[in-house]
Amino acid sequence: MALDNHVQGNFITILGGKFCKRVKDGETGGVTRTNKLGKTVTEKFYDSFTGKLVGIKTQDGTYGKSWIFSFQDSGDVYHLQLSYTNSFAKGILRMLPNVDLTKEMKVQPEVKMVDGKNKSSIFINQGGVSIKHAYTKDNPNGLPQMVQITVKGEKVWDDTEQLEFLYQMVMDKIVPKLTGFAGATTSHEDDEMAVSTDTPVGKGMDLDEEPPF
């Protein structure tokens, strides 16, 4: 099973290392907060979900570009929305060539403190087997390395070429294999869902001793 209390076409995102789903005010287990648009929202949080990937697209919004990963389980559809440079999104993209797209996958995010910094990871499991990255530091398989650029006088790591490579890979090799879905909404309440994610990796990230991959 995927998330409880499914509503077809709902958007989910990742907050604090957990999947986050908007629910009705007063729903049992819901947590209320004020979002970046000043709206009071109620959300429920989940450690993981299971579903079959049926669609991927990018979308431009008020707060920038985002990835929309659409999953289906028993007829219900959820759209996982992550900002375009988000590290969780990049983690999914780097595993997709090794995923069996005809089967369901279990997806689980994680955030833990390493050397005083939050480190974000995401895991995909199929049939009890953890999916490995198709692009790694030791075996990039064509994925460009990050490059140093200077922004407002400070050196940062830029992943523009990486994202262009991953985007093209997805559109050429992954999207044509997806089955698509029917009956799901393609709109959402606001763009804040796309930006309320854990710290992204990408353009403008502080420079460490080694370039992150």
Backbone torsions as a table, in degrees:
resi	resn	phi	psi	omega
1	MET	NA	151.0	176.3
2	ALA	-96.0	-143.4	-177.4
3	LEU	-64.2	150.0	176.6
4	ASP	-72.8	158.9	175.1
5	ASN	53.7	55.0	-177.0
6	HIS	-62.1	141.9	168.5
7	VAL	-131.3	121.0	-171.6
8	GLN	-58.6	132.3	175.9
9	GLY	84.3	7.1	179.8
10	ASN	-69.2	148.8	174.9
11	PHE	-94.0	141.2	173.1
12	ILE	-128.8	160.7	176.3
13	THR	-145.2	-165.5	179.8
14	ILE	-124.5	126.4	176.0
15	LEU	-132.5	127.7	177.0
16	GLY	59.7	29.3	178.9
17	GLY	80.9	13.6	177.4
18	LYS	-131.6	153.5	173.7
19	PHE	-72.0	139.9	-174.8
20	CYS	-124.4	130.2	-178.8
21	LYS	-128.2	129.9	177.2
22	ARG	-69.6	133.2	179.4
23	VAL	-132.7	175.5	179.4
24	LYS	-73.1	147.5	176.6
25	ASP	-56.5	136.6	177.8
26	GLY	86.4	-3.3	180.0
27	GLU	-67.4	137.7	-178.9
28	THR	-57.2	130.5	179.7
29	GLY	87.9	-5.4	-179.4
30	GLY	-78.3	147.7	177.6
31	VAL	-116.4	127.4	-177.0
32	THR	-97.9	138.4	176.9
33	ARG	-150.8	169.1	173.6
34	THR	-101.9	122.7	-176.0
35	ASN	-84.6	-176.7	-174.0
36	LYS	-69.6	-13.3	176.7
37	LEU	-94.1	3.8	179.9
38	GLY	82.7	7.6	179.5
39	LYS	-89.5	144.7	173.1
40	THR	-87.5	121.8	-177.4
41	VAL	-127.0	155.0	176.4
42	THR	-119.0	132.6	-174.4
43	GLU	-135.6	154.5	172.6
44	LYS	-117.6	150.2	-174.2
45	PHE	-119.3	144.8	-175.6
46	TYR	-137.5	144.9	179.8
47	ASP	-74.8	-31.1	-176.5
48	SER	-159.3	169.4	169.0
49	PHE	-147.1	161.4	179.9
50	THR	-125.5	135.2	178.4
51	GLY	-174.3	169.3	177.5
52	LYS	-97.7	130.0	178.0
53	LEU	-70.8	122.8	-176.7
54	VAL	-122.4	-6.5	179.6
55	GLY	-167.6	148.5	173.3
56	ILE	-140.4	134.7	173.3
57	LYS	-152.8	168.5	171.9
58	THR	-110.5	156.5	-176.9
59	GLN	-146.1	135.2	176.0
60	ASP	-92.7	138.6	179.7
61	GLY	-142.6	-175.0	-178.5
62	THR	-57.0	-36.1	-175.9
63	TYR	-100.6	14.9	177.2
64	GLY	112.8	-169.0	-174.8
65	LYS	-85.0	147.2	178.7
66	SER	-141.3	159.2	171.5
67	TRP	-93.4	142.5	172.8
68	ILE	-121.4	110.0	175.9
69	PHE	-101.2	116.6	-176.4
70	SER	-101.1	127.3	-179.2
71	PHE	-120.4	147.3	179.6
72	GLN	-128.3	139.2	177.1
73	ASP	-143.1	115.6	178.5
74	SER	52.7	39.5	177.2
75	GLY	90.1	-14.7	178.7
76	ASP	-90.0	145.1	-175.6
77	VAL	-125.0	135.8	171.4
78	TYR	-127.0	145.8	178.9
79	HIS	-112.6	110.3	177.4
80	LEU	-82.0	113.0	-175.2
81	GLN	-108.2	121.9	-179.0
82	LEU	-134.5	143.2	179.5
83	SER	-59.6	152.7	-167.8
84	TYR	-60.3	-34.1	-178.2
85	THR	-99.5	9.5	-175.7
86	ASN	-63.8	141.0	-177.3
87	SER	-67.5	-32.8	176.4
88	PHE	-64.4	-42.8	178.8
89	ALA	-60.9	-45.0	179.8
90	LYS	-63.7	-35.7	177.8
91	GLY	-62.6	-44.1	177.6
92	ILE	-61.6	-47.3	-177.2
93	LEU	-60.1	-39.0	-177.9
94	ARG	-71.7	-18.7	177.5
95	MET	-94.0	-20.7	-170.9
96	LEU	-54.9	-38.3	179.0
97	PRO	-60.5	-21.3	-179.3
98	ASN	-98.6	1.9	-178.9
99	VAL	-89.3	139.4	171.4
100	ASP	-81.5	104.0	-173.8
101	LEU	-72.8	-6.3	177.7
102	THR	-88.2	-6.3	-175.1
103	LYS	-122.4	161.1	174.7
104	GLU	-68.5	157.0	175.9
105	MET	-133.6	147.8	173.2
106	LYS	-98.9	127.6	-175.8
107	VAL	-118.2	132.5	-177.1
108	GLN	-142.4	120.3	177.0
109	PRO	-88.3	164.5	177.7
110	GLU	-154.1	139.4	172.3
111	VAL	-129.1	125.3	177.6
112	LYS	-138.6	156.8	-178.6
113	MET	-85.0	124.9	177.4
114	VAL	-131.1	118.5	180.0
115	ASP	53.1	41.3	176.4
116	GLY	79.3	6.3	-179.8
117	LYS	-126.9	147.9	175.4
118	ASN	-74.0	126.3	176.3
119	LYS	-111.2	122.4	-177.5
120	SER	-99.7	135.6	176.8
121	SER	-138.2	157.4	174.1
122	ILE	-139.6	141.9	-174.3
123	PHE	-123.1	142.0	175.0
124	ILE	-123.2	133.4	-178.3
125	ASN	-129.8	135.0	175.2
126	GLN	-131.4	123.5	178.8
127	GLY	59.0	32.0	179.9
128	GLY	82.4	4.6	-178.8
129	VAL	-112.5	128.7	178.1
130	SER	-75.7	132.1	179.7
131	ILE	-81.5	133.2	179.2
132	LYS	-91.8	158.8	175.1
133	HIS	-69.2	136.6	174.6
134	ALA	-80.4	-18.0	-179.8
135	TYR	-125.9	116.2	-179.2
136	THR	-127.0	170.8	179.5
137	LYS	-63.2	-40.1	-179.3
138	ASP	-78.2	-31.4	179.2
139	ASN	-131.4	78.9	-175.4
140	PRO	-68.3	-21.8	178.8
141	ASN	51.6	40.1	176.1
142	GLY	96.9	-12.6	179.8
143	LEU	-69.2	123.2	-178.6
144	PRO	-64.2	151.4	173.2
145	GLN	-77.9	157.1	171.0
146	MET	-66.1	155.9	178.8
147	VAL	-124.8	153.2	177.5
148	GLN	-83.6	133.6	172.9
149	ILE	-133.1	165.5	178.4
150	THR	-110.1	122.9	178.5
151	VAL	-121.8	117.0	-179.6
152	LYS	53.0	41.0	175.8
153	GLY	83.8	-0.4	-179.9
154	GLU	-116.3	140.3	177.7
155	LYS	-80.9	132.6	179.0
156	VAL	-137.8	166.7	176.5
157	TRP	-92.7	135.4	-179.0
158	ASP	-116.1	129.2	-178.1
159	ASP	-112.0	23.9	-177.5
160	THR	-56.5	-45.7	-178.7
161	GLU	-67.0	-37.0	176.8
162	GLN	-60.7	-46.6	-178.1
163	LEU	-65.5	-37.9	177.0
164	GLU	-63.3	-41.2	178.3
165	PHE	-63.1	-48.3	-178.1
166	LEU	-65.4	-39.5	177.6
167	TYR	-59.7	-48.1	-178.6
168	GLN	-64.6	-40.2	178.2
169	MET	-60.0	-45.4	-178.6
170	VAL	-63.7	-46.2	-177.1
171	MET	-68.5	-33.2	-177.9
172	ASP	-84.8	-38.6	-169.0
173	LYS	-112.8	-23.1	-175.5
174	ILE	-103.8	-53.8	-176.0
175	VAL	-54.7	-42.8	-179.8
176	PRO	-61.9	-18.6	-178.9
177	LYS	-91.5	-9.3	-176.4
178	LEU	-81.9	146.8	-173.4
179	THR	-84.3	-18.7	-175.5
180	GLY	77.3	178.6	-176.7
181	PHE	-146.7	165.8	-178.9
182	ALA	-129.1	147.1	171.4
183	GLY	83.0	8.2	-177.4
184	ALA	-102.6	146.5	177.6
185	THR	-71.4	152.7	176.4
186	THR	-118.5	15.1	177.6
187	SER	-115.5	169.1	177.8
188	HIS	-149.1	168.9	-171.8
189	GLU	-66.4	-41.8	-179.3
190	ASP	-160.8	168.7	-177.0
191	ASP	-79.7	-7.4	-175.5
192	GLU	-63.0	-26.0	177.9
193	MET	-60.5	-32.9	-176.4
194	ALA	-76.3	-25.0	-175.4
195	VAL	-103.0	-12.0	178.9
196	SER	-84.9	62.4	-179.2
197	THR	-125.1	170.7	179.7
198	ASP	-69.9	166.9	-171.9
199	THR	-49.5	122.1	179.9
200	PRO	-78.0	159.3	172.0
201	VAL	-106.9	128.4	178.7
202	GLY	162.4	-156.8	-177.5
203	LYS	-53.3	128.2	179.0
204	GLY	92.6	3.7	179.6
205	MET	-78.0	141.9	-179.0
206	ASP	-57.1	147.3	-176.7
207	LEU	-82.4	121.1	173.7
208	ASP	-95.6	-177.1	179.2
209	GLU	-65.2	-37.0	178.3
210	GLU	-119.5	150.0	175.7
211	PRO	-68.8	131.5	175.0
212	PRO	-68.4	152.1	-178.9
213	PHE	-101.3	NA	NA
